[in-house]
Amino acid sequence: MARPLEDDAGFSTYLAAIQHFQPLDREEELKLARRWLTRNDREAADTLVRANLRFVVKIAMQYRGYGLRVSDLVEEGNIGLCEAVRRFDPSRNLRFMTYAAYWIRAFILAHVLKQWSMVGVGTGPLQSKLFFRMARERARITSALGPDGTPTAVEEHLAKTFNTSKERIRDMTGRLEAKDASLDVAAWRDGSATALELLADDHNEGQEDRFERMQRESMVRDRVDGVARGLSSRERYILTRRLLCEDADTLAEIGKHLNLSRERVRQIEDRLKTKLRRALPEFEPQQMRA
């Protein structure tokens, strides 16, 4: 690359190093994926990862505008890339990056949301969409309103755009304009204790609890994957873009992509929810089983 993305010698060295890994063609990708899937060939998985590291950087660059270090975004994206290698099914005959881009973005988005503390706002589809589209929509509406673009008028238009309240828009705007204070700073001017050290730990997770949680999360992933394998391509698209996505598409957006009505997309989504509930009966509220 022509110049470093940030003032970090180690990251600049990393960027130079990954340029030596050449992209793979479709046949090479599928061959490596089959070796990993059928023989647990670690070398094949590593080759697949290395060949796509530059694409992680490309995706991470799209999220520079949130004040985070690109190297941290790339690190999270690389974890998503490894997860994609673990889950990739070569029998679908997809290009690997077509599949991996979802996981890369998911891990990067999760990191951005975590760093921009969403406490009190939540991380559901609407809240995530608010967060990532707010700055763009606010600039567009302010420009369109011109001299009439008072803060109150802009808030009203944004509330209508995102179908939410002006209070929620005002809260999210404040979070966009000022990141949370770091807990690593000194709690007092003349002391060494940090704010983090003074927080009460209400969630001290022991080894047994941690193991149980990891087992539960692994079980959920495996069962959801099992459901996904039995779906049509249209159903898988709705599953990933509506139910398994932080920044979920609207019914209208999915309908436009699949050439379906909003009501038809909603019906398919309801059917998918039923399949997921059947696959995960342990997580269904007791009153719904009666």
C-alpha positions in Angstrom: 0.0 0.0 0.0 1.2 3.5 -0.7 1.3 4.7 2.9 0.5 3.3 6.4 -3.2 3.3 7.4 -2.2 4.5 10.9 0.9 5.3 13.0 1.7 1.7 13.9 5.0 0.2 12.7 3.9 -3.3 13.6 0.6 -3.0 11.6 2.5 -1.5 8.6 4.8 -4.5 8.7 1.8 -6.8 8.8 0.2 -5.0 5.8 3.4 -5.5 3.8 3.7 -9.1 4.8 0.2 -10.2 3.7 0.7 -8.8 0.2 2.9 -11.8 -0.4 -0.1 -14.2 -0.1 -1.7 -14.6 -3.4 -5.5 -14.9 -3.8 -6.9 -18.3 -4.7 -9.1 -19.3 -7.6 -12.4 -21.1 -7.1 -11.0 -24.6 -7.6 -8.1 -24.1 -5.2 -10.5 -22.7 -2.5 -12.8 -25.7 -2.8 -9.9 -28.1 -2.8 -8.5 -26.6 0.4 -11.9 -26.5 2.0 -12.6 -30.1 1.3 -9.2 -31.1 2.8 -10.0 -29.2 6.0 -13.5 -30.6 6.2 -12.8 -34.2 5.5 -9.2 -34.6 6.9 -9.0 -31.8 9.4 -6.0 -30.6 7.4 -4.6 -27.7 9.4 -2.2 -26.6 6.7 -5.1 -26.4 4.2 -7.1 -24.2 6.6 -4.1 -22.0 7.2 -3.5 -21.5 3.5 -7.2 -20.5 3.0 -6.8 -18.0 5.8 -3.6 -16.5 4.6 -4.9 -16.1 1.0 -7.8 -13.9 2.3 -6.1 -11.7 4.9 -6.0 -8.8 2.5 -9.7 -8.9 2.0 -10.2 -8.6 5.8 -8.2 -5.3 5.6 -10.4 -4.1 2.8 -13.6 -4.8 4.8 -12.1 -3.3 8.0 -11.3 -0.1 6.1 -15.1 0.5 5.6 -15.4 1.0 9.4 -12.6 3.6 9.9 -15.1 6.4 10.6 -15.9 5.2 14.1 -12.6 6.4 15.6 -11.2 2.9 16.2 -7.7 1.7 15.2 -7.8 -0.1 11.9 -5.4 -2.8 13.3 -8.0 -3.6 16.0 -10.7 -3.9 13.4 -8.5 -6.2 11.3 -7.8 -8.3 14.3 -11.5 -8.9 14.9 -12.1 -9.4 11.2 -9.4 -12.1 11.2 -11.2 -14.0 14.0 -14.3 -13.8 11.8 -12.3 -15.2 8.9 -11.1 -18.2 10.9 -14.7 -18.8 12.0 -15.7 -18.7 8.3 -13.1 -21.3 7.5 -14.4 -23.5 10.2 -18.0 -23.3 9.0 -17.5 -23.1 5.2 -19.3 -25.9 3.3 -17.6 -26.5 -0.1 -20.6 -28.5 -1.4 -22.5 -25.2 -1.8 -20.1 -24.3 -4.6 -19.8 -20.6 -3.4 -16.7 -18.5 -3.6 -15.2 -18.6 -0.1 -15.1 -14.8 0.3 -18.8 -14.6 -0.6 -19.4 -16.6 2.5 -16.6 -15.3 4.7 -17.5 -11.6 4.3 -20.6 -12.2 6.5 -18.5 -13.5 9.4 -15.8 -10.9 8.9 -18.3 -8.1 9.1 -20.2 -9.7 12.0 -17.1 -9.8 14.2 -16.0 -6.2 13.2 -19.5 -4.9 13.8 -19.7 -6.6 17.2 -16.3 -5.0 18.1 -17.5 -1.5 17.0 -20.7 -1.8 19.0 -18.9 -3.0 22.0 -16.4 -0.1 21.9 -19.2 2.4 21.4 -20.9 1.3 24.6 -24.5 0.6 23.7 -25.6 0.4 27.4 -29.2 1.5 27.6 -29.7 1.3 23.8 -29.4 -2.4 23.1 -27.9 -4.3 20.2 -30.9 -5.6 18.3 -31.5 -5.0 14.6 -33.1 -1.6 14.9 -30.5 -0.3 17.3 -27.6 -1.5 15.2 -29.1 0.0 12.1 -29.6 3.3 13.9 -26.0 3.3 15.0 -24.4 2.5 11.7 -26.7 4.7 9.5 -27.2 7.7 11.8 -24.3 9.8 10.6 -25.1 9.3 6.9 -28.8 10.0 7.3 -28.3 13.0 9.5 -26.0 14.6 7.0 -28.4 13.9 4.2 -31.4 15.3 6.0 -29.5 18.4 7.2 -28.5 19.1 3.6 -32.0 18.6 2.3 -33.6 20.9 5.0 -31.1 23.7 4.3 -31.8 26.8 6.5 -34.8 24.9 8.1 -32.4 22.2 9.4 -32.7 23.0 13.1 -31.7 20.2 15.5 -35.3 19.6 16.4 -36.4 19.4 12.8 -33.5 17.0 12.0 -34.4 14.8 15.0 -38.1 14.7 13.8 -37.1 13.6 10.3 -34.6 11.0 11.7 -37.3 9.6 14.0 -39.6 9.1 11.0 -36.8 7.6 8.9 -36.0 5.0 11.5 -39.5 4.6 12.9 -38.4 5.4 16.4 -38.8 8.2 19.0 -37.0 11.6 19.1 -35.6 10.7 22.5 -33.9 7.6 21.1 -32.5 9.6 18.2 -31.2 12.2 20.6 -29.6 9.5 22.8 -28.0 7.8 19.8 -26.7 11.2 18.4 -25.0 11.9 21.7 -23.3 8.5 21.6 -22.1 9.1 18.0 -20.6 12.5 19.0 -18.8 11.4 22.1 -17.4 8.0 22.9 -17.5 6.6 26.4 -14.6 7.5 28.8 -12.0 4.7 29.2 -12.1 2.7 32.3 -8.3 2.4 32.1 -7.7 6.0 33.2 -6.7 6.8 36.8 -9.7 7.2 39.2 -8.0 10.0 41.1 -5.4 12.5 40.0 -2.9 11.4 42.7 -3.6 7.7 42.7 -2.7 4.6 40.6 -6.0 2.8 40.8 -8.0 2.8 37.6 -11.8 3.2 37.2 -12.0 -0.4 36.1 -10.4 -1.7 39.3 -13.1 0.1 41.4 -16.0 -1.5 39.6 -17.8 -4.2 41.5 -17.7 -7.6 39.7 -21.2 -8.9 39.7 -20.5 -11.5 37.0 -17.4 -13.3 38.3 -17.7 -16.5 36.2 -16.1 -19.6 37.6 -14.5 -22.4 35.6 -17.6 -24.6 35.8 -19.9 -21.7 34.7 -17.6 -20.8 31.9 -17.4 -24.4 30.6 -21.2 -24.7 30.8 -21.7 -21.4 28.9 -19.2 -22.5 26.2 -20.9 -25.8 25.8 -24.3 -24.1 25.5 -23.0 -21.7 22.9 -21.5 -24.5 20.9 -24.7 -26.5 21.1 -26.7 -23.5 19.8 -24.3 -22.9 16.9 -24.4 -26.6 15.9 -28.2 -26.8 15.9 -28.6 -23.5 14.0 -26.1 -24.8 11.4 -28.2 -28.0 11.2 -31.3 -26.0 10.5 -29.5 -23.9 7.9 -28.2 -27.0 6.0 -31.8 -28.1 5.4 -33.0 -24.7 4.0 -33.4 -23.5 0.5 -31.1 -20.7 -0.7 -33.9 -18.2 -0.3 -34.6 -19.3 3.3 -30.9 -19.2 4.1 -30.7 -15.7 2.8 -33.6 -14.6 5.0 -32.1 -16.4 8.0 -28.7 -14.7 7.7 -30.0 -11.3 6.7 -32.9 -11.1 9.2 -32.4 -13.5 12.2 -28.6 -14.0 12.4 -27.5 -10.5 11.5 -26.7 -7.5 13.7 -27.5 -5.0 11.0 -30.6 -6.8 9.8 -32.2 -5.9 6.4 -35.8 -4.7 6.4 -38.6 -6.9 5.0 -38.8 -4.5 2.1 -35.1 -4.8 1.3 -35.1 -8.6 1.4 -38.3 -8.6 -0.7 -36.7 -6.5 -3.3 -33.6 -8.7 -3.5 -35.6 -11.9 -3.7 -38.5 -10.5 -5.8 -41.0 -11.3 -3.0 -43.7 -9.2 -1.2 -43.0 -8.0 2.3 -45.8 -10.2 3.6 -44.3 -13.3 1.9 -40.9 -12.5 3.5 -42.6 -12.2 6.9 -44.3 -15.6 6.4 -41.0 -17.3 5.6 -39.3 -15.5 8.5 -42.1 -16.8 10.8 -41.6 -20.3 9.5 -37.8 -20.1 10.1 -38.5 -18.9 13.7 -40.6 -22.0 14.2 -37.9 -24.3 12.9 -35.3 -22.6 15.2 -37.7 -23.0 18.2 -38.1 -26.7 17.4 -34.3 -27.1 17.2 -33.8 -25.2 20.5 -36.6 -26.3 22.7 -34.5 -25.6 25.8 -34.7 -21.9 25.1 -38.4 -21.7 24.5 -40.4 -20.1 27.3 -42.2 -22.7 29.4 -45.7 -21.2 28.7 -45.1 -21.6 25.0 -44.6 -25.3 25.3 -47.9 -26.0 27.1 
